[in-house]
Amino acid sequence: MDVLLAILSQFGLFGLLTVGIAIVFAALRVVNLAHCDFAMLGAYAAATLTGMPFGWRVVAVLATTIPLLVLVERLLRRSFADGLGALLVTWGVGMALRQIAEVTFGATPRAVAAPISGSVAVFGAQGPAYRLVCSLVAVTVVGLVLVVAYRTRWGLTLRAVADNPAMAGLLGTDPNRLRTTAFVAGGLLAVLAGALYSPTLAVSPSTGFSLLVPTFFALLFSRPGSLATAALAALGVSALAVLLRTWLSDVVADALFYVVVIGIAAARSRPTIRRLVTWSRRFAVRSA
Amino acid sequence: MVSPLRRSVCVISVLTLLSSTGCAGSALSGSSGADTGAPLKIGVVVPLTGPIGQAGTALRRGFELGVAKVNDAGGIGGKKVEYVVVDDAGDPANSTQLARRLVQQDKVSVLFGTITGDTAEAVGKVSDDNKIPFLTAILGDPEQCRPYQWGFGESTRQLLTPMLPQLLQKYGNRVAVVGSDYNYPRLYAGLAKELTQAGGGTVVAEEYSPIGQTDWQPVIARLKAADPDVLLSMVVGADAIAFSQQAQQFGLLTPELGFEGAPLDADYHPALSALTTGRHHAVRWADGMTDPASRQFVSDYRSTHQWNAPIPEVAGNAYFGIQFVLAAAAKAGNDPAAINREIGSLKFDSPLGTGTHFASNNHILQAEMFDATISPDGYTVTAKFGPVADTVARKGC
């Protein structure tokens, strides 16, 4: 049960981040390398706005980050045509955010007191109460995002743009508006992840950057435009990391994690495996 | 569909490589005093930016206040001491390049600084090649003793020898060690094992985790399963905070568990004081020391830099350490080899101890250690361990 709770906790964090970056990728066709640095903004808000209750800190940072996200999306819009250029712009935005945080708050890591103290027992497994609460909140938000993506008109439009932006444009979708909305929504999920999980992390300028690699791996394993596979990939990456670290020492587990992830990525790129995946997808669709 | 992702893989790999190898090294200039003839010139290599920039900044501030004190008293040989500060961003590649530049272009007679072991190793090589003395102020043991390298920080033996027996006596004999996964924590754990066994205890768990860990639950579960009485932690950087917080949240870090190590350092006090208040920490220098020289330094540091948090120990080591070096230079002149010889034989009185000196077979400062009690306001020295010798010979000296 301890292991399941650990997976749930990691999935809450990486689920929010991966689904967020997947929304941005679906709409903009850009891997936002500054995505996890938005999580750092959320964590710093939780660490510094100590005059207000924790919940209001989260609301405040979500509200105040929207203009910044719109600004970054406008900046990216100029380099949409050049995918590599847009990617580098996001890298630059991330570096700028980290530098601004270092100048503003210093390099010394900060701690955030958990708004809920004490521990709870879940099926015999004892764990910190806040960790369980924030995991459940995060997983619920991921679930709500998936409902929006697959059960609302906005979600349908997003998936249409992800599949074929030109055709979606011809059918009356305003791609610029959708891109702005998607970028803001994806960014806010990252901000929420950083703020929610700040009591379990050390808050420093590199807080978000250290989360980028697992998030990117999860995005790599998802199908472009499919938020459900992004969430599943985040669950897979979280489970793999937790299970390896449960069975093996951290040092061995960390090395093996990268071996397994790179191995899967390499295997997926083999034509035979790709064909197998495609066929299985068709079979799954027909069965449904 | 797939190509942007594939391209991203390549770009991320390149950018991460560039970032991790540090293209951020930069040089700053700084000097003090008048230039009359040939003043003594010191090159300071410190990380002022990056994850350990705060420790580097504290070292720089302590160093500058120490030089200012000597200059206010007339300098060395009637000339004010000059210095050049460079920022290596904590990257050994930058450290090597910048140390070479300080020696070859700026013609410094002494090198000072660095925070991490790998950057100290990089500058140590340059100092040896050029026969320029190099002095560090951070705690820990260099991997190799070098003829031109000297350390003012406490060695691992000096850190653990006085405190570990007290922990075993107060909390119990079962010791667990946890650290970040690099050389120094393993060295620390090795000595902790030796001293634990010598004190009649047992090391019941030893865990290392790669730097940058966000979730410590598996490590904490293993540590809890070992049921330790004492936890020695050499988890460093931001990880020290994440680990300590999660250890407390998971019920490992309780008042009944003895706790000592890096998370108790002054650098982490603003983040962890709620968890560490009331605990004891072995230090070479603390801002709560009551001798007049320390009081003056603390007062100058706080007023100069508008600093209210506890002053990191490395700042005190740098402040009194550079005064040791300048006392040696006052006797030896500007010749680096002569300064190096004098550093090796000098006995110097300061709050770090009476007659502090370097052991010739390991270049470790033989000085006093103190027992500091952590409070919400800082570190109060509650006991004096006295001089703690470390004369274990090391290869290279």
Chai-1 contact restraints between the chains, C-beta under 6 A:
chainA,res_idxA,chainB,res_idxB,connection_type,confidence,min_distance_angstrom,max_distance_angstrom,comment,restraint_id
A,A6,B,Q217,contact,1.0,0.0,6.0,A-B,restraint_1
A,Q10,B,D215,contact,1.0,0.0,6.0,A-B,restraint_2
A,R29,B,P4,contact,1.0,0.0,6.0,A-B,restraint_3
A,V31,B,S8,contact,1.0,0.0,6.0,A-B,restraint_4
A,G83,B,P4,contact,1.0,0.0,6.0,A-B,restraint_5
A,L87,B,V11,contact,1.0,0.0,6.0,A-B,restraint_6
A,W91,B,L15,contact,1.0,0.0,6.0,A-B,restraint_7
A,G106,B,Q54,contact,1.0,0.0,6.0,A-B,restraint_8
A,A107,B,G53,contact,1.0,0.0,6.0,A-B,restraint_9
A,A107,B,Q54,contact,1.0,0.0,6.0,A-B,restraint_10
A,T108,B,Q54,contact,1.0,0.0,6.0,A-B,restraint_11
A,P109,B,A238,contact,1.0,0.0,6.0,A-B,restraint_12
A,P109,B,I241,contact,1.0,0.0,6.0,A-B,restraint_13
A,P109,B,A271,contact,1.0,0.0,6.0,A-B,restraint_14
A,R110,B,A271,contact,1.0,0.0,6.0,A-B,restraint_15
A,A111,B,I241,contact,1.0,0.0,6.0,A-B,restraint_16
A,A111,B,Q245,contact,1.0,0.0,6.0,A-B,restraint_17
A,A111,B,A271,contact,1.0,0.0,6.0,A-B,restraint_18
A,P128,B,Q249,contact,1.0,0.0,6.0,A-B,restraint_19
A,L201,B,T214,contact,1.0,0.0,6.0,A-B,restraint_20
A,L201,B,A242,contact,1.0,0.0,6.0,A-B,restraint_21
A,A202,B,A238,contact,1.0,0.0,6.0,A-B,restraint_22
A,A202,B,I241,contact,1.0,0.0,6.0,A-B,restraint_23
A,A202,B,A242,contact,1.0,0.0,6.0,A-B,restraint_24
A,S204,B,A238,contact,1.0,0.0,6.0,A-B,restraint_25
A,S206,B,P51,contact,1.0,0.0,6.0,A-B,restraint_26
A,S210,B,G212,contact,1.0,0.0,6.0,A-B,restraint_27
A,P224,B,M1,contact,1.0,0.0,6.0,A-B,restraint_28
A,R245,B,P218,contact,1.0,0.0,6.0,A-B,restraint_29
A,T246,B,P218,contact,1.0,0.0,6.0,A-B,restraint_30
A,D250,B,S209,contact,1.0,0.0,6.0,A-B,restraint_31
A,D250,B,V219,contact,1.0,0.0,6.0,A-B,restraint_32
A,V251,B,D181,contact,1.0,0.0,6.0,A-B,restraint_33
A,V251,B,Y208,contact,1.0,0.0,6.0,A-B,restraint_34
A,D254,B,P210,contact,1.0,0.0,6.0,A-B,restraint_35
